[in-house]
Structure formats: C-alpha cells, structure tokens
Amino acid sequence: MVSPVVTHGFAGLPGGVAISHLSVYDWPAADGACGGTPHMHLACSEAYVVTGGHGAVQTLTASGYEVTPLQAGAVAWFTPGTIHRLVNEGDLRITVLMQNSGLPEAGDAVLTLPPEYLTDAETYARATAIPTDVPEAEQERVARARRDLALEGYRALREAEGPEALAAFHRAAAALVRPWIAEWRERWRRGAEASAAATGVQLDSLERGEFPHLADAAVWSEQPAARGKFGMCGRLDVYGN
C-alpha cells in the first residue's frame, strides 16, 4: 500500500499530528483538586477534544494564570510554553491531539518539579521515570508521587511574584531537552515537515493540470499501541504515530 505522503515516505496521521485517548486521573491532590501532573511542552502545541465528563485545564504562562472549563464537546488548545494541569471534576475523558507526530511522547515535556530536580538530566530522570517492569499498583504509586512532586513546583511558580521564577523554569527546561533536539528535528522532518511538503507537491501538480497522487489514494487504520499507560495527566491509550 502506498503511503499517503508518497514524496517523503511518511505514513502518519494527517498533518503530522498524533492522537491519544486520555482518562484524567481522579487522584486528589493537596489542594483538594483531582487530576494530573502539571508540565510544559517546548516545541509542540496540544489540543483537547473533550469526549466525556467535565473539569478544567489550569494554565500558567508569562501572561498569567488562567482556568479553562472543559466539558463534553469542548475543544481547547495551547501553544509551547504553556504550563498546564488537568483537573478532573467528574469522569473527564479527552481525545488529545499533539503536534509533530507525537513529539511529546519522545520527550517534549518537562514537569514542573522543584528547581533542585531540574539541575541535570540524570536527576530529572530519577524523579520522573515510571518503571514498567513492576506491578501496576507500584506504577500507580510512582506516577502519583511524581504528580505530587510536580505540584510542589507548580504551586511555587503560581505564587511567585514577578517573572523571575517562570523564566528560571523555562531556562532549566530548555537546558534539559537540548541534548535531544537533533532527534526531535528528525521526527519533525519525517512527520509534520514531510506532510506539509507533500501538500506543496500536490498543489504544484494540480496547478499544472496533473494529479498522479490521486491514483495513489490509500486508507489506513490503527489500534492503540498501548492501553491504560500511566501518562502525565491520566491513563492513556496511545497510538503508534
């Protein structure tokens, strides 16, 4: 079967996006709210299509703190640099669309841990890794402890006066991911860039009155590569893109 993006050989979802199904954690936190782990993406926008339940997403940017209500049928999205925390107020379920072929699954996410955990990649990894070779109950315990630790840093960022604390977090996050940029760039080239370039080729052909890509039309389908994975915000059904 011919790939939908024939020119560049990429068979990902349209536009180089990735998709997952998310059931937001219902674990209560110290502030009484139930939900996920606050974090930030550095190169990817993220979109929520709410498929069930209700809740909110708390966001923190250089422009300040906001709360966006979420209920079935709502769509919300935000750009890189947005610290976000999902709050589950009742069976909140979301289809998540991620830019750049799921780059966040390849590492484009930094949790809002206290500064002492952001000093180097090894320290950060020890604080954030969830083992997969242990019983599910232990995975849940680690995921919940990681969430609570990130909430400590998140609260400090929210309560800080002036822009210095947020700027320091941005600086630390950028330093943590810098070793992976070459790998991320390759994923972007094979995904989002290839998809956009293929559209350009198709438009050029159509402008000339040619349409060879129409004969290469194909249909694709996929089942989740993993179900119920412990993610940052909840349990994830993850697809392979």
N, C-alpha and C positions, 0 to 999 in steps of 0.2 A: 504494500500500500504506500502511496506517495505521501510524503509529509505535506501538511497544509502550507508550510513555508518552504517551498521547494528550493528557492535560490540559496538558502542558508542551511537547509537540512535540520531545522528545528521543528519539533512536533508538539510544542507546548500549547497551553490554553491561549485563547485569543489575546493579542496584545502583550503576551509575555507575563500574564498575571498568574498567581497561584491561589488555590482555594482550599479552605478547610472548614469543617463544621465544629462549632465550639459550644460546649455546655459550661457556662461560667461557674466557677467554684461557689459553693454555698457556705464556705467556711467563715465563721465570724472572726473579725479582727479586733484588736484592742480598742478601736474607736466605735465598735458596735456594728459597723457595716460588714456585710458579707461580700466576698469577691476575690479578685485576682491580684496578681503581682504588678505593681507599677514599674514601667520600663519605658525606654525610648528607642526609636529606630533612627539610624543616622543617614540612610540613603533611600529609604522606601516610604511611600505613602501607604496608608492602610484604610480599608473601608469595611464598615459593618452593615450587613443586611440582617435586620432583626427578624427571626422566624418564629419566636415564641417567648412568652413571659414578658417581664418588664424589669427595668433597672436604670442604670445611668453609666456614663463614662465621665470620670473626672479627668480634666486635662490641666497641665501646667506648662506654660511657655513664657517667653520673655515678655509677652503681653499680659500675663497674669493667670489666675486660676479660674476655671470655668467648670460647670456641670451641665452635661447634655443629656436630657432624659432619653431613654430607649424603651420602645415598646414594639410589639409585633407590627411589621410593615414599615418601620422607620429605617432610614439609611443615614449613616453618619460616616464622615471620613476626615482624615487629618494628615498633615504633611510631616516629613522628617523633622526631628527636634521637638516633637510634642510628647511630653511625658504623659502617659495615660494609665488609668486604673479603672478597670471594670467593676461595677458594683451590682450585685445580684439581689434584686428585691422580690424575686419570685420566678423561679424556673427560667432564667434568662438564657435563651439559645440564639446563636448568631451564626450566619454564614460569613466568613471572613475572606476578603479579597486582599491579596498582598501584591504589591508592585514587584517587578524584576524577578519573576519566576521563583517566588518564594525565598528570596534572599534572606529574610529574617530567620528562616529555618537553617540557613547556612551561617548564621552568626550575627546578622544585623539587628541586634537588640542588646541593650545594656540596661540591667536592672538598677534601680535607684538605691543601691546599697550605701551604707555609711562610707565616708571617704577612705577609711583605713582598709576597706576591701577593694578599692579601685586603684591601688598603687601599681599593680602589675598583673599580667595575665594569669600567672600561676595562683596568686592569692584569690583573684576573682573566680577562677575555675573551681577552686576548692569550695568556695562559698555557694556556688550556683549549680554545680553538676548534680543531676539526679541519677543514681545508679539504676541500671536496667537488669542487673543480674541478682536482684533481691526480690522478696515477696512484695506484692502490690501495696500491702499495708505500710511497709517501710518506705517505698517510693512516695506514698502519700505523706508520710511524716516528714520526709526530707523536703518535698515540694511545699508543704505548709510552713515549715521552718524558714525556707528560703523566702516565701511570700512575706512572712512577718519581719524578717530582717530588712527586706526592701522597703517595707512600710516605715521602718525607723528612719531610713534616709529620706524617704518621700516626705514624711512629716517635717523633718528638719528643713527641707527645701521649701515647703509651703510656708513655714513660719519664719523663714529668714527675711530680714529687712534689707532691701537693696538687691541689685542684680548679681552681686559677687558670688554667692553660693551656687546659683544656677550656672553661671559662667564657669565656675570651677568644675561642676559636674560635666558640663559639655566638654571641657578640656580633657578631663580624665577619661571620658567615654571615647573620644576621638583617638586618644593615645592607645587605649586598649584594643581597638579594632584595626589600627593601622597595619599590623602585620598581615592582615587578611585581604587587603584591598585588591591585590593582583588577582586573587582567586575570585573575588566578587566581580571584578571587571570582566573576567572571562564568562561568568554566568550571565552577566548583563549582555555581553556581546552575543552569546548564543541564544538569548531569550528576547528581551524587550527590543534591543537594537536590531536584531535579525528580523523580528516581526515587523517593525516599522520600515526597515529597508525593503522587505518583500512587498509591502504595500506600495512603496515608491516604484518598484519594478512593474508591478501590475498596472498602476496608473499610467506609466510611460507606455506600456504595451497597448492599453485601451485607447490612449490618445493617438496612437498610430493606426488604430483600427484593428489591432491584433488582440488575441485573447487565449493564448496557449494554456494559461493557468486554469482556465475553466475545464479543460479536459482532464486535469489532474485532481478534480474535486474528490474529497475523501471525508469519511465520517469516523469519528473517534469516540471511544467511551472508556471509562476507567472506574474501578472500585477503589476505596481508600487503601492506601499502602499500610496504614496503621490506624487502629481504632482505640479510642479511650486513652490516648497518650497524655501523660501529665505535662501540660503546657504551662506557659506563664500565667494565663488568665483563666484556664479551666481544662477540662478534659477535651481532647482534640481527636477528631477523625481527619487524618492527614492524607492528602493525595500526593502522587509521586512527582508532580511538576515543581 
